[in-house]
Amino acid sequence: MRALGLHLQVPFAWPVYVLASDPNRCVRLDVHAVYVGRQGATATCPAHVTGRTETVEIEPADPTTATTSPAPSSVTHTIVQMFPAAHAVVTVTFGSDETLARTIAASVRVGP
């Protein structure tokens, strides 16, 4: 798939949500999905979410974007990558399948 100047490989069955087109969409870390953009202020998120799984968020980078985590990904279950050439940040989360998350993170490339 391609988004924000990046190309990456995710499982075909995962839905891709463009958050600017769906301001009520909640970025959920408990369902497989790709989220492009930033979650809007009017997002409708469930009160209780259980569990965490593999997801991808692709956001435009800005000066407030954190690119490092205070704890290792094995603890946070999050891989954050900055792509300055594309002015984008990719965050891959994982639940039980760290191998899938690392494969997705390794597939990210800048380009058309």
N, CA, C and O of each residue as an XYZ file, in Angstrom:
448
protein
N       0.841     -1.176      0.000
C       0.000      0.000      0.000
C       0.881      1.231      0.000
O       2.056      1.162      0.358
N       0.313      2.357     -0.401
C       1.030      3.628     -0.446
C       0.238      4.695      0.299
O      -0.984      4.788      0.188
N       0.979      5.499      1.064
C       0.337      6.604      1.787
C       1.395      7.586      2.238
O       2.467      7.183      2.692
N       1.107      8.862      2.120
C       1.969      9.953      2.580
C       3.415      9.804      2.103
O       4.354     10.063      2.855
N       3.582      9.387      0.857
C       4.916      9.266      0.291
C       5.667      8.012      0.703
O       6.864      7.892      0.446
N       4.977      7.081      1.338
C       5.592      5.839      1.783
C       4.928      4.636      1.114
O       3.752      4.673      0.750
N       5.693      3.601      0.967
C       5.185      2.332      0.451
C       5.483      1.283      1.523
O       6.601      1.219      2.035
N       4.495      0.465      1.860
C       4.703     -0.591      2.835
C       3.797     -1.767      2.534
O       2.800     -1.644      1.822
N       4.160     -2.898      3.087
C       3.380     -4.108      2.854
C       2.674     -4.509      4.142
O       3.300     -4.712      5.183
N       1.362     -4.616      4.041
C       0.537     -5.065      5.153
C      -0.349     -6.196      4.637
O      -0.539     -6.318      3.427
N      -0.890     -7.018      5.521
C      -1.788     -8.074      5.063
C      -2.942     -7.507      4.228
O      -3.534     -6.485      4.577
N      -3.242     -8.179      3.141
C      -4.248     -7.724      2.179
C      -5.610     -7.483      2.823
O      -6.322     -6.556      2.434
N      -5.972     -8.291      3.785
C      -7.314     -8.205      4.387
C      -7.481     -7.025      5.347
O      -8.603     -6.728      5.759
N      -6.402     -6.354      5.708
C      -6.523     -5.248      6.653
C      -7.189     -4.049      5.989
O      -6.803     -3.662      4.886
N      -8.176     -3.462      6.640
C      -8.778     -2.244      6.087
C      -7.837     -1.056      6.250
O      -7.023     -1.007      7.172
N      -7.967     -0.107      5.340
C      -7.183      1.128      5.392
C      -8.164      2.275      5.597
O      -9.103      2.446      4.820
N      -7.941      3.056      6.643
C      -8.814      4.174      6.956
C      -8.049      5.483      6.782
O      -6.994      5.674      7.387
N      -8.573      6.371      5.965
C      -8.003      7.705      5.796
C      -8.759      8.612      6.758
O      -9.918      8.956      6.525
N      -8.095      8.992      7.830
C      -8.772      9.680      8.930
C      -9.308     11.048      8.559
O     -10.303     11.485      9.138
N      -8.690     11.738      7.618
C      -9.202     13.046      7.194
C     -10.570     12.901      6.535
O     -11.390     13.817      6.592
N     -10.815     11.764      5.916
C     -12.096     11.508      5.252
C     -13.135     10.930      6.203
O     -14.313     10.837      5.858
N     -12.706     10.543      7.393
C     -13.588      9.892      8.352
C     -13.265     10.415      9.756
O     -12.697      9.687     10.570
N     -13.626     11.681     10.046
C     -13.208     12.319     11.303
C     -13.757     11.659     12.563
O     -13.250     11.909     13.656
N     -14.779     10.825     12.432
C     -15.321     10.135     13.605
C     -14.649      8.792     13.856
O     -14.944      8.130     14.852
N     -13.744      8.379     12.961
C     -13.065      7.091     13.077
C     -12.113      7.110     14.269
O     -11.327      8.042     14.436
N     -12.194      6.080     15.083
C     -11.315      5.922     16.231
C     -10.134      5.038     15.829
O     -10.320      3.988     15.215
N      -8.926      5.464     16.175
C      -7.753      4.628     15.962
C      -7.768      3.584     17.069
O      -7.586      3.894     18.247
N      -7.988      2.343     16.661
C      -8.103      1.256     17.634
C      -6.900      0.341     17.523
O      -6.493     -0.040     16.425
N      -6.348     -0.001     18.642
C      -5.187     -0.873     18.674
C      -5.561     -2.324     18.942
O      -4.691     -3.170     19.145
N      -6.859     -2.604     18.940
C      -7.320     -3.967     19.203
C      -7.877     -4.650     17.955
O      -8.392     -5.764     18.046
N      -7.782     -4.004     16.796
C      -8.225     -4.612     15.538
C      -7.178     -4.354     14.459
O      -6.601     -3.268     14.404
N      -6.930     -5.337     13.606
C      -5.976     -5.154     12.517
C      -6.491     -4.074     11.573
O      -7.607     -4.169     11.061
N      -5.672     -3.044     11.346
C      -6.059     -1.971     10.431
C      -4.858     -1.076     10.174
O      -3.861     -1.107     10.897
N      -4.988     -0.272      9.110
C      -4.013      0.769      8.802
C      -4.757      2.093      8.890
O      -5.818      2.255      8.287
N      -4.202      3.038      9.640
C      -4.786      4.359      9.800
C      -3.841      5.375      9.183
O      -2.658      5.415      9.522
N      -4.359      6.196      8.278
C      -3.549      7.204      7.606
C      -4.027      8.572      8.063
O      -5.202      8.909      7.916
N      -3.113      9.359      8.617
C      -3.455     10.683      9.119
C      -3.538     10.685     10.629
O      -3.036      9.780     11.296
N      -4.175     11.711     11.158
C      -4.324     11.844     12.608
C      -5.787     11.672     13.000
O      -6.700     12.102     12.295
N      -5.972     11.039     14.129
C      -7.326     10.884     14.652
C      -7.903     12.258     14.946
O      -7.230     13.111     15.524
N      -9.146     12.468     14.550
C      -9.801     13.752     14.743
C     -10.339     13.944     16.141
O     -10.491     12.988     16.901
N     -10.622     15.177     16.471
C     -11.158     15.523     17.788
C     -12.554     14.955     17.999
O     -13.002     14.824     19.138
N     -13.255     14.613     16.906
C     -14.618     14.092     17.022
C     -14.666     12.569     16.917
O     -15.736     11.996     16.715
N     -13.519     11.912     17.054
C     -13.488     10.447     16.958
C     -14.378      9.824     18.021
O     -14.395     10.257     19.174
N     -15.107      8.814     17.616
C     -15.998      8.097     18.513
C     -15.343      6.773     18.888
O     -15.364      5.813     18.118
N     -14.762      6.742     20.081
C     -14.046      5.554     20.534
C     -14.868      4.825     21.602
O     -15.569      5.456     22.393
N     -14.776      3.489     21.616
C     -15.515      2.747     22.640
C     -14.963      3.038     24.031
O     -13.781      3.343     24.189
N     -15.819      2.942     25.026
C     -15.401      3.223     26.401
C     -14.418      2.176     26.915
O     -13.504      2.494     27.675
N     -14.609      0.943     26.501
C     -13.751     -0.143     26.977
C     -13.235     -0.927     25.788
O     -14.014     -1.429     24.978
N     -11.912     -1.032     25.687
C     -11.281     -1.826     24.636
C     -10.397     -2.848     25.330
O      -9.656     -2.524     26.258
N     -10.486     -4.076     24.869
C      -9.702     -5.133     25.482
C      -8.682     -5.664     24.502
O      -9.011     -5.969     23.356
N      -7.463     -5.773     24.942
C      -6.430     -6.380     24.132
C      -5.748     -5.416     23.190
O      -6.120     -4.250     23.062
N      -4.735     -5.951     22.537
C      -3.940     -5.180     21.593
C      -3.501     -6.138     20.503
O      -3.194     -7.301     20.768
N      -3.474     -5.645     19.285
C      -3.050     -6.476     18.174
C      -2.164     -5.655     17.251
O      -1.737     -4.556     17.605
N      -1.892     -6.181     16.090
C      -1.013     -5.521     15.138
C      -1.802     -4.475     14.352
O      -2.840     -4.772     13.761
N      -1.283     -3.239     14.358
C      -1.901     -2.137     13.623
C      -0.792     -1.260     13.054
O       0.368     -1.369     13.452
N      -1.165     -0.386     12.114
C      -0.219      0.568     11.540
C      -0.875      1.940     11.530
O      -2.030      2.087     11.130
N      -0.122      2.946     11.978
C      -0.546      4.341     11.861
C       0.507      5.072     11.042
O       1.701      4.976     11.327
N       0.064      5.799     10.026
C       0.962      6.595      9.200
C       0.501      8.039      9.345
O      -0.601      8.397      8.929
N       1.358      8.862      9.940
C       0.988     10.245     10.223
C       2.001     11.215      9.638
O       3.175     10.877      9.490
N       1.551     12.425      9.305
C       2.518     13.456      8.931
C       3.376     13.790     10.149
O       2.870     13.852     11.269
N       4.645     14.000      9.934
C       5.533     14.369     11.039
C       5.377     15.851     11.348
O       5.098     16.656     10.459
N       5.556     16.196     12.593
C       5.600     17.591     13.000
C       6.573     17.700     14.168
O       7.030     16.676     14.678
N       6.898     18.901     14.599
C       7.902     19.046     15.659
C       7.540     18.360     16.975
O       8.428     18.081     17.781
N       6.259     18.084     17.207
C       5.865     17.453     18.465
C       5.820     15.936     18.368
O       5.541     15.264     19.361
N       6.089     15.385     17.192
C       6.031     13.944     17.016
C       7.187     13.276     17.745
O       8.350     13.612     17.523
N       6.862     12.339     18.605
C       7.901     11.595     19.317
C       8.443     10.494     18.410
O       7.675      9.764     17.783
N       9.749     10.380     18.345
C      10.348      9.353     17.491
C      11.041      8.273     18.291
O      11.508      7.287     17.722
N      11.116      8.437     19.584
C      11.723      7.401     20.412
C      10.795      7.089     21.564
O       9.950      7.897     21.950
N      10.972      5.915     22.093
C      10.169      5.477     23.217
C      11.092      5.282     24.412
O      12.222      4.825     24.241
N      10.645      5.614     25.607
C      11.499      5.466     26.768
C      11.782      4.007     27.115
O      12.708      3.719     27.872
N      11.006      3.105     26.577
C      11.185      1.679     26.853
C      11.324      0.922     25.530
O      10.864      1.400     24.493
N      11.950     -0.246     25.561
C      12.120     -1.009     24.318
C      10.782     -1.491     23.758
O       9.800     -1.625     24.489
N      10.761     -1.752     22.437
C       9.523     -2.188     21.785
C       8.988     -3.475     22.379
O       7.781     -3.713     22.343
N       9.866     -4.318     22.930
C       9.398     -5.558     23.545
C       8.541     -5.285     24.778
O       7.747     -6.129     25.191
N       8.709     -4.097     25.361
C       7.906     -3.699     26.513
C       6.679     -2.905     26.068
O       5.568     -3.157     26.534
N       6.888     -1.942     25.159
C       5.797     -1.062     24.739
C       4.907     -1.671     23.672
O       3.785     -1.212     23.461
N       5.405     -2.713     22.990
C       4.691     -3.328     21.865
C       4.417     -2.303     20.770
O       3.374     -2.330     20.117
N       5.369     -1.406     20.585
C       5.249     -0.336     19.602
C       6.591     -0.117     18.919
O       7.630     -0.042     19.575
N       6.555     -0.014     17.581
C       7.736      0.313     16.795
C       7.445      1.638     16.103
O       6.494      1.739     15.328
N       8.259      2.655     16.377
C       8.052      3.981     15.796
C       9.225      4.278     14.872
O      10.386      4.164     15.266
N       8.906      4.665     13.628
C       9.929      4.994     12.645
C       9.647      6.367     12.050
O       8.519      6.664     11.656
N      10.674      7.195     11.989
C      10.569      8.520     11.388
C      11.142      8.449      9.984
O      12.198      7.852      9.772
N      10.449      9.057      9.018
C      10.895      9.120      7.632
C      10.946     10.589      7.214
O       9.993     11.101      6.625
N      12.061     11.271      7.519
C      12.169     12.702      7.237
C      11.953     13.053      5.763
O      11.359     14.088      5.462
N      12.421     12.215      4.846
C      12.267     12.515      3.415
C      10.801     12.566      3.006
O      10.449     13.266      2.057
N       9.952     11.840      3.701
C       8.516     11.831      3.414
C       7.740     12.694      4.407
O       6.523     12.835      4.288
N       8.437     13.269      5.382
C       7.789     14.047      6.444
C       6.680     13.228      7.095
O       5.567     13.712      7.302
N       7.011     11.965      7.414
C       6.009     11.061      7.970
C       6.595     10.208      9.089
O       7.804      9.993      9.176
N       5.698      9.737      9.934
C       6.043      8.826     11.020
C       5.149      7.601     10.885
O       3.944      7.717     10.660
N       5.752      6.431     11.024
C       4.998      5.185     10.983
C       5.104      4.539     12.360
O       6.197      4.363     12.898
N       3.947      4.189     12.918
C       3.897      3.488     14.193
C       3.242      2.141     13.951
O       2.115      2.063     13.464
N       3.957      1.086     14.295
C       3.422     -0.271     14.171
C       3.280     -0.810     15.587
O       4.243     -0.824     16.353
N       2.076     -1.252     15.929
C       1.852     -1.840     17.241
C       1.699     -3.345     17.080
O       1.398     -3.843     15.995
N       1.910     -4.054     18.171
C       1.699     -5.496     18.120
C       1.204     -6.029     19.446
O       1.458     -5.487     20.522
N       0.482     -7.127     19.302
C       0.012     -7.872     20.464
C       0.897     -9.089     20.614
O       1.975     -9.024     21.204
N       0.426    -10.206     20.069
C       1.178    -11.456     20.194
C       2.091    -11.736     19.007
O       2.919    -12.644     19.086
N       1.972    -10.991     17.914
C       2.743    -11.299     16.713
C       3.802    -10.222     16.421
O       3.668     -9.434     15.485
N       4.844    -10.212     17.241
C       5.921     -9.251     17.059
C       6.620     -9.452     15.718
O       7.093     -8.489     15.115
N       6.688    -10.696     15.249
C       7.337    -10.978     13.970
C       6.608    -10.275     12.831
O       7.254     -9.684     11.965
N       5.282    -10.325     12.813
C       4.509     -9.627     11.785
C       4.759     -8.127     11.864
O       4.954     -7.477     10.838
N       4.755     -7.578     13.064
C       4.981     -6.137     13.234
C       6.359     -5.741     12.706
O       6.488     -4.725     12.024
N       7.366     -6.511     13.006
C       8.724     -6.196     12.534
C       8.839     -6.358     11.019
O       9.571     -5.610     10.370
N       8.124     -7.325     10.454
C       8.116     -7.504      9.002
C       7.482     -6.297      8.322
O       7.997     -5.804      7.319
N       6.370     -5.823      8.864
C       5.707     -4.635      8.306
C       6.642     -3.435      8.439
O       6.841     -2.701      7.471
N       7.212     -3.227      9.612
C       8.107     -2.082      9.834
C       9.295     -2.128      8.874
O       9.719     -1.090      8.365
N       9.829     -3.311      8.627
C      10.983     -3.445      7.733
C      10.624     -3.203      6.264
O      11.503     -2.934      5.446
N       9.332     -3.299      5.931
C       8.907     -3.132      4.543
C       8.720     -1.664      4.140
O       8.573     -1.372      2.953
N       8.723     -0.751      5.092
C       8.430      0.658      4.793
C       9.571      1.285      3.989
O      10.742      1.204      4.362
N       9.191      1.908      2.882
C      10.142      2.581      2.003
C       9.578      3.928      1.573
O       8.367      4.081      1.415
N      10.446      4.884      1.387
C      10.058      6.179      0.851
C      10.027      6.062     -0.660
O      10.959      5.537     -1.270
N       8.957      6.549     -1.260
C       8.897      6.538     -2.719
C       7.472      6.478     -3.226
O       6.516      6.357     -2.460
N       7.361      6.566     -4.532
C       6.012      6.593     -5.137
C       5.302      5.267     -5.043
O       4.168      5.140     -5.505
